[in-house]
Protein backbone atom coordinates (compact mmCIF):
# COMPACT_ATOMS: atom_id res chain seq x y z
CA UNK A 1 0.00 0.00 0.00
CA UNK A 2 3.04 2.27 -0.10
CA UNK A 3 2.44 5.61 -1.78
CA UNK A 4 -1.36 5.56 -1.51
CA UNK A 5 -3.06 8.76 -0.39
CA UNK A 6 -5.15 9.56 2.67
CA UNK A 7 -8.41 9.19 0.72
CA UNK A 8 -7.50 5.59 -0.06
CA UNK A 9 -6.66 4.67 3.54
CA UNK A 10 -9.79 6.31 4.91
CA UNK A 11 -12.07 4.67 2.34
CA UNK A 12 -10.41 1.26 2.81
CA UNK A 13 -10.77 1.47 6.59
CA UNK A 14 -14.42 2.46 6.27
CA UNK A 15 -15.23 -0.35 3.83
CA UNK A 16 -13.33 -2.90 5.95
CA UNK A 17 -15.24 -1.93 9.10
CA UNK A 18 -18.59 -1.93 7.32
CA UNK A 19 -17.89 -5.32 5.75
CA UNK A 20 -17.76 -6.85 9.24
CA UNK A 21 -21.52 -6.44 9.55
CA UNK A 22 -23.48 -9.70 9.14
CA UNK A 23 -25.41 -10.49 5.96
CA UNK A 24 -28.73 -9.95 7.73
CA UNK A 25 -27.92 -6.31 8.33
CA UNK A 26 -26.43 -5.85 4.89
CA UNK A 27 -29.53 -7.16 3.15
CA UNK A 28 -31.56 -4.75 5.25
CA UNK A 29 -29.29 -2.02 3.84
CA UNK A 30 -29.96 -3.47 0.39
CA UNK A 31 -33.72 -2.99 0.86
CA UNK A 32 -33.12 0.65 1.73
CA UNK A 33 -30.79 1.09 -1.25
CA UNK A 34 -33.46 -0.37 -3.53
CA UNK A 35 -36.00 2.18 -2.33
CA UNK A 36 -33.54 5.04 -2.78
CA UNK A 37 -32.25 3.95 -6.19
CA UNK A 38 -35.60 2.98 -7.67
CA UNK A 39 -38.11 5.38 -6.13
CA UNK A 40 -36.20 8.39 -4.77
CA UNK A 41 -33.18 9.05 -6.98
CA UNK A 42 -34.56 7.04 -9.93
CA UNK A 43 -30.97 6.07 -10.78
CA UNK A 44 -30.78 5.57 -14.55
CA UNK A 45 -34.42 4.50 -14.66
CA UNK A 46 -34.76 5.85 -18.20
CA UNK A 47 -31.71 3.88 -19.36
CA UNK A 48 -32.92 0.63 -17.82
CA UNK A 49 -36.43 1.05 -19.24
CA UNK A 50 -35.13 1.90 -22.71
CA UNK A 51 -32.73 -1.06 -22.73
CA UNK A 52 -35.41 -3.52 -21.69
CA UNK A 53 -37.91 -2.10 -24.17
CA UNK A 54 -35.56 -2.37 -27.12
CA UNK A 55 -34.34 -5.89 -26.22
CA UNK A 56 -37.74 -7.37 -25.30
CA UNK A 57 -40.23 -5.57 -27.59
CA UNK A 58 -42.84 -8.31 -27.12
CA UNK A 59 -43.08 -7.79 -23.37
CA UNK A 60 -46.10 -6.13 -21.86
CA UNK A 61 -45.58 -2.95 -19.80
CA UNK A 62 -46.30 -5.02 -16.67
CA UNK A 63 -43.53 -7.50 -17.56
CA UNK A 64 -41.08 -4.69 -18.11
CA UNK A 65 -41.93 -2.92 -14.84
CA UNK A 66 -41.62 -6.17 -12.91
CA UNK A 67 -38.19 -6.88 -14.42
CA UNK A 68 -37.07 -3.31 -13.72
CA UNK A 69 -37.92 -3.72 -10.03
CA UNK A 70 -36.20 -7.12 -9.93
CA UNK A 71 -33.11 -5.61 -11.53
CA UNK A 72 -32.88 -2.78 -8.99
CA UNK A 73 -33.27 -5.23 -6.10
CA UNK A 74 -30.46 -7.31 -7.57
CA UNK A 75 -28.35 -4.20 -8.20
CA UNK A 76 -28.73 -3.17 -4.55
CA UNK A 77 -27.72 -6.69 -3.48
CA UNK A 78 -24.70 -6.49 -5.79
CA UNK A 79 -23.53 -3.28 -4.12
CA UNK A 80 -23.71 -4.64 -0.59
CA UNK A 81 -22.26 -8.02 -1.57
CA UNK A 82 -19.26 -6.24 -3.10
CA UNK A 83 -18.54 -4.50 0.21
CA UNK A 84 -19.18 -7.67 2.21
CA UNK A 85 -16.78 -9.52 -0.10
CA UNK A 86 -13.80 -7.70 1.44
CA UNK A 87 -13.96 -9.84 4.59
CA UNK A 88 -15.87 -12.84 3.24
CA UNK A 89 -13.95 -16.00 4.13
CA UNK A 90 -12.89 -18.51 1.47
CA UNK A 91 -15.20 -21.09 3.00
CA UNK A 92 -18.20 -18.74 2.95
CA UNK A 93 -17.43 -17.70 -0.63
CA UNK A 94 -17.23 -21.32 -1.78
CA UNK A 95 -20.57 -22.01 -0.08
CA UNK A 96 -22.28 -18.99 -1.64
CA UNK A 97 -20.88 -19.49 -5.15
CA UNK A 98 -21.08 -23.19 -5.98
CA UNK A 99 -18.89 -24.31 -8.89
CA UNK A 100 -20.82 -26.99 -10.77
CA UNK A 101 -17.76 -28.49 -12.50
CA UNK A 102 -14.71 -27.87 -10.27
CA UNK A 103 -12.75 -30.52 -12.16
CA UNK A 104 -12.29 -28.01 -15.00
CA UNK A 105 -9.56 -26.36 -12.91
CA UNK A 106 -7.31 -29.38 -13.37
CA UNK A 107 -7.81 -29.33 -17.14
CA UNK A 108 -6.83 -25.66 -17.27
CA UNK A 109 -3.80 -26.22 -15.03
CA UNK A 110 -2.62 -29.22 -17.08
CA UNK A 111 -2.07 -27.13 -20.19
CA UNK A 112 1.42 -26.08 -21.23
CA UNK A 113 0.09 -22.68 -22.32
CA UNK A 114 -2.45 -20.30 -20.84
CA UNK A 115 -6.21 -20.05 -21.20
CA UNK A 116 -8.74 -17.22 -21.47
CA UNK A 117 -11.82 -16.89 -19.27
CA UNK A 118 -14.76 -14.91 -20.60
CA UNK A 119 -17.05 -13.46 -17.92
CA UNK A 120 -19.77 -10.80 -17.86
CA UNK A 121 -21.85 -8.49 -15.69
CA UNK A 122 -24.46 -11.21 -15.24
CA UNK A 123 -24.95 -12.36 -11.66
CA UNK A 124 -22.26 -11.01 -9.34
CA UNK A 125 -19.08 -10.35 -11.34
CA UNK A 126 -17.11 -9.34 -8.22
CA UNK A 127 -17.81 -12.61 -6.43
CA UNK A 128 -17.22 -14.48 -9.70
CA UNK A 129 -13.71 -13.06 -9.92
CA UNK A 130 -12.98 -14.01 -6.31
CA UNK A 131 -14.42 -17.53 -6.77
CA UNK A 132 -12.37 -18.16 -9.91
CA UNK A 133 -9.25 -17.07 -8.08
CA UNK A 134 -10.08 -19.39 -5.19
CA UNK A 135 -10.70 -22.26 -7.61
CA UNK A 136 -7.38 -21.77 -9.40
CA UNK A 137 -5.29 -20.97 -6.33
CA UNK A 138 -1.93 -22.79 -6.31
CA UNK A 139 -2.67 -24.12 -9.80
CA UNK A 140 -1.93 -21.31 -12.25
CA UNK A 141 -1.60 -17.53 -11.87
CA UNK A 142 -4.81 -15.66 -12.65
CA UNK A 143 -5.15 -12.22 -14.21
CA UNK A 144 -8.09 -9.97 -15.04
CA UNK A 145 -8.21 -7.21 -17.64
CA UNK A 146 -10.03 -4.14 -16.37
CA UNK A 147 -10.73 -0.48 -17.11
CA UNK A 148 -9.29 1.74 -14.32
CA UNK A 149 -11.78 3.71 -12.25
CA UNK A 150 -11.80 7.39 -11.43
CA UNK A 151 -10.90 9.02 -9.08
CA UNK A 152 -7.54 7.37 -8.47
CA UNK A 153 -8.19 6.49 -4.82
CA UNK A 154 -11.34 4.56 -5.84
CA UNK A 155 -9.33 2.64 -8.45
CA UNK A 156 -6.80 1.74 -5.77
CA UNK A 157 -9.58 0.60 -3.45
CA UNK A 158 -11.20 -1.60 -6.10
CA UNK A 159 -7.85 -3.13 -6.99
CA UNK A 160 -7.31 -3.97 -3.32
CA UNK A 161 -10.76 -5.55 -3.09
CA UNK A 162 -10.18 -7.63 -6.20
CA UNK A 163 -6.56 -8.63 -5.63
CA UNK A 164 -6.78 -9.65 -2.00
CA UNK A 165 -7.21 -13.33 -2.88
CA UNK A 166 -4.36 -13.32 -5.39
CA UNK A 167 -5.72 -12.34 -8.81
CA UNK A 168 -3.60 -9.73 -10.57
CA UNK A 169 -5.42 -6.86 -12.26
CA UNK A 170 -4.09 -5.72 -15.64
CA UNK A 171 -5.16 -2.26 -16.91
CA UNK A 172 -6.72 -2.41 -20.36
CA UNK A 173 -4.03 -0.15 -21.82
CA UNK A 174 -1.37 -2.43 -23.37
CA UNK A 175 -3.35 -5.46 -22.11
CA UNK A 176 -2.97 -7.35 -25.39
CA UNK A 177 0.83 -7.20 -25.24
CA UNK A 178 0.88 -8.35 -21.62
CA UNK A 179 -1.68 -11.08 -22.24
CA UNK A 180 0.19 -12.53 -25.22
CA UNK A 181 3.30 -12.76 -23.09
CA UNK A 182 1.55 -14.40 -20.13
CA UNK A 183 -0.37 -16.89 -22.29
CA UNK A 184 2.92 -18.48 -23.34
CA UNK A 185 2.97 -20.04 -19.86
CA UNK A 186 0.22 -21.81 -17.86
CA UNK A 187 -2.12 -19.04 -16.73
CA UNK A 188 -5.72 -17.87 -16.81
CA UNK A 189 -6.63 -14.40 -18.09
CA UNK A 190 -10.13 -13.07 -17.53
CA UNK A 191 -12.08 -10.63 -19.71
CA UNK A 192 -15.56 -9.16 -19.36
CA UNK A 193 -17.47 -9.93 -22.54
CA UNK A 194 -19.98 -7.11 -22.26
CA UNK A 195 -17.73 -4.08 -21.93
CA UNK A 196 -18.88 -1.40 -24.34
CA UNK A 197 -15.99 -0.28 -26.57
CA UNK A 198 -15.22 3.34 -27.27
CA UNK A 199 -16.11 4.62 -30.72
CA UNK A 200 -12.45 4.31 -31.77
CA UNK A 201 -12.41 0.69 -30.51
CA UNK A 202 -15.72 -0.41 -32.03
CA UNK A 203 -14.25 -2.59 -34.74
CA UNK A 204 -17.23 -4.91 -35.13
CA UNK A 205 -21.01 -4.76 -34.86
CA UNK A 206 -23.12 -7.86 -34.36
CA UNK A 207 -26.71 -8.66 -33.49
CA UNK A 208 -26.94 -9.02 -29.70
CA UNK A 209 -30.34 -9.27 -27.97
CA UNK A 210 -31.80 -8.23 -31.31
CA UNK A 211 -29.80 -4.99 -31.44
CA UNK A 212 -26.86 -3.91 -33.65
CA UNK A 213 -24.20 -3.91 -30.92
CA UNK A 214 -20.61 -2.69 -30.90
CA UNK A 215 -18.38 -5.39 -29.44
CA UNK A 216 -14.72 -5.87 -28.64
CA UNK A 217 -12.85 -8.36 -30.83
CA UNK A 218 -9.92 -8.48 -28.40
CA UNK A 219 -10.67 -11.91 -26.96
CA UNK A 220 -11.12 -13.53 -30.36
CA UNK A 221 -7.95 -11.91 -31.72
CA UNK A 222 -5.97 -12.96 -28.66
CA UNK A 223 -7.27 -16.54 -28.62
CA UNK A 224 -6.63 -17.12 -32.32
CA UNK A 225 -3.25 -15.42 -32.31
CA UNK A 226 -2.00 -17.29 -29.22
CA UNK A 227 -3.91 -20.48 -30.15
CA UNK A 228 -5.30 -20.94 -26.65
CA UNK A 229 -8.77 -22.05 -25.54
CA UNK A 230 -11.51 -19.79 -24.22
CA UNK A 231 -13.74 -20.75 -21.30
CA UNK A 232 -17.08 -19.11 -20.54
CA UNK A 233 -17.99 -18.41 -16.90
CA UNK A 234 -21.75 -18.99 -16.73
CA UNK A 235 -22.98 -17.52 -13.43
CA UNK A 236 -26.61 -17.88 -12.39
CA UNK A 237 -28.38 -16.44 -9.37
CA UNK A 238 -30.40 -18.90 -7.30
CA UNK A 239 -31.57 -16.44 -4.66
CA UNK A 240 -30.18 -13.57 -2.63
CA UNK A 241 -26.50 -14.23 -1.91
CA UNK A 242 -26.48 -17.66 -3.62
CA UNK A 243 -25.08 -18.38 -7.07
CA UNK A 244 -23.91 -21.23 -9.26
CA UNK A 245 -20.95 -21.08 -11.61
CA UNK A 246 -20.23 -23.37 -14.53
CA UNK A 247 -17.03 -22.96 -16.56
CA UNK A 248 -17.62 -24.18 -20.09
CA UNK A 249 -14.95 -24.58 -22.80
CA UNK A 250 -15.58 -22.74 -26.08
CA UNK A 251 -13.64 -24.26 -29.00
CA UNK A 252 -11.01 -22.06 -30.58
CA UNK A 253 -9.66 -24.41 -33.23
CA UNK A 254 -12.92 -24.32 -35.23
CA UNK A 255 -12.14 -20.72 -36.15
CA UNK A 256 -8.51 -21.09 -37.22
CA UNK A 257 -6.60 -19.77 -39.09
CA UNK A 258 -6.25 -16.32 -37.55
CA UNK A 259 -7.86 -14.06 -40.15
CA UNK A 260 -10.01 -10.90 -39.75
CA UNK A 261 -13.07 -12.83 -40.94
CA UNK A 262 -12.48 -15.65 -38.43
CA UNK A 263 -11.92 -13.09 -35.66
CA UNK A 264 -15.34 -11.62 -36.38
CA UNK A 265 -17.01 -15.03 -36.61
CA UNK A 266 -15.42 -16.12 -33.34
CA UNK A 267 -16.44 -12.88 -31.63
CA UNK A 268 -20.07 -13.61 -32.52
CA UNK A 269 -19.72 -17.17 -31.25
CA UNK A 270 -18.19 -16.02 -27.94
CA UNK A 271 -21.07 -13.64 -27.22
CA UNK A 272 -23.87 -16.18 -27.71
CA UNK A 273 -23.61 -17.86 -24.25
CA UNK A 274 -24.01 -14.49 -22.54
CA UNK A 275 -27.01 -13.66 -24.71
CA UNK A 276 -28.62 -16.98 -23.74
CA UNK A 277 -27.96 -16.36 -20.03
CA UNK A 278 -29.55 -12.90 -20.20
CA UNK A 279 -32.66 -14.24 -21.93
CA UNK A 280 -33.00 -16.97 -19.29
CA UNK A 281 -32.44 -14.63 -16.30
CA UNK A 282 -33.11 -11.07 -17.51
CA UNK A 283 -33.11 -9.23 -14.14
CA UNK A 284 -29.54 -10.15 -13.29
CA UNK A 285 -27.69 -8.36 -16.09
CA UNK A 286 -26.39 -4.80 -15.73
CA UNK A 287 -29.23 -3.01 -17.53
CA UNK A 288 -28.14 0.38 -16.17
CA UNK A 289 -25.09 0.20 -18.45
CA UNK A 290 -25.40 2.34 -21.61
CA UNK A 291 -24.63 -0.61 -23.83
CA UNK A 292 -25.97 0.88 -27.07
CA UNK A 293 -24.54 4.38 -26.89
CA UNK A 294 -22.70 4.07 -30.24
CA UNK A 295 -25.19 3.59 -33.12
CA UNK A 296 -23.76 1.81 -36.13
CA UNK A 297 -22.47 4.13 -38.85
CA UNK A 298 -22.67 3.33 -42.60
CA UNK A 299 -18.94 2.57 -42.70
CA UNK A 300 -19.40 -0.03 -39.95
CA UNK A 301 -21.85 -2.00 -42.08
CA UNK A 302 -19.07 -3.38 -44.29
CA UNK A 303 -17.49 -5.43 -41.50
CA UNK A 304 -20.58 -6.07 -39.35
CA UNK A 305 -21.97 -9.52 -38.71
CA UNK A 306 -25.55 -8.39 -39.20
CA UNK A 307 -25.89 -9.49 -42.81
CA UNK A 308 -24.55 -12.98 -42.08
CA UNK A 309 -26.81 -13.26 -39.04
CA UNK A 310 -29.87 -12.36 -41.12
CA UNK A 311 -28.86 -14.90 -43.75
CA UNK A 312 -28.59 -17.65 -41.11
CA UNK A 313 -31.97 -16.72 -39.60
CA UNK A 314 -33.67 -16.92 -43.00
CA UNK A 315 -32.42 -20.39 -43.81
Secondary structure, 3 states (H helix, E strand, C coil): CCCCCHHHHHHHHHHHHHHCCCHHHHHHHHHHHHHHHHHHCCCCHHHHHHHHHHHCCCCCHHHHHHHHHHHHHHHHHHHHHHHHCCCCCHHHHHHHEEECCCCHHHHHHCCCCCEEEEECCCCCHHHHHHHHHHHHCCCCEEEEEECCCCCHHHHHHHHHHHHCCCCEEEECCCHHHHHHHHCCCCEEEEEECCCCCCHHHCCEEEEECCEEEEECCHHHHHHHHHCCCEEEEEEEEEECCEEEEEEEEECCHHHCCCCHHHHHHHHHHHHHHHHHHHHHCHHHCCCCCCCCCCCCCHHHHHHCCHHHHHHHHHC
